[in-house]
Amino acid sequence: MTALLKFARFMDWLSDRFGTLASWAVFLAAMICAGNAFIRYGFDWSSNGLIEIQWYMFAWVVMVGAPYVLKVNEHVRVDLIYGKLKGNAPVYVDIFGFIVFLMPIMGYLAWLSFPYFMNTLVSGEMSQNAGGLIRWPATLALPLGFALVWLQGLAELIKRIGYLTGQYAMDTHYEKPLQ
C-alpha cells in the first residue's frame, strides 16, 4: 500500500501542476479576449486565430484543470443523499463511484479521443476559418485531460482505500487522524 500511496501523492502533485497550468490558461484567455476586443473596436481589425486561441485555452482550462478539481474534492456531485451520510458511508459511495462510473468512462473517453488527436496531428488539420489555427493543440487536451482524470481517480481510489485501512488521513469532511 505504501507504493500505491506514493503514486497517489505523485498524482496529487501532478494535478496541482496541471491546475496551475489551467489557471494560467484562464489568465491568457482573458488577456487574449481583451486584446482582441481592443484591436477589433480600436483598430477595426480582427483575426479568427485570436478568436480560436480563446477556445483552445478554454479546452485546456476544462480538460487539464479537471484532475485538480477531483483532487480537491470540488467536482460535481449530487449531495441530496451524500451530504447526509455519516461515518465511512461517503467513502464507500466515492469508491463505488470511482470504480463504476469515473474510471470506466474516463478510460473509454481517453481511448476514443486519442485516435482523433493523432489524426489531427498527423494530418496537420487546420481550422476551416480564414486565418484559423492548427487543430492538434486543442484536440490534445481531450485524451490528456481524460487520462489525467482517470489517473487522479485511481489516486483518489487508493487514498479512500488507505483511509479505510487506517493508512491515510483524508483532507475531506470524513477526515480521520492516523494513530
Secondary structure, DSSP 8 states (H G I E B T S, - for coil): -HHHHHHHHHHHHHHHHHHHHHHHHHHHHHHHHHHHHHHHHHHS---HHHHHHHHHHHHHHHHHHHHHHHHTT-S---HHHHTT--TTHHHHHHHHHIIIIIHHHHHHHHHHHHHHHHHHHHHT-B-SSTT--BSHHHHHHHHHHHHHHHHHHHHHHHHHHHHHTTS---SSTT-----
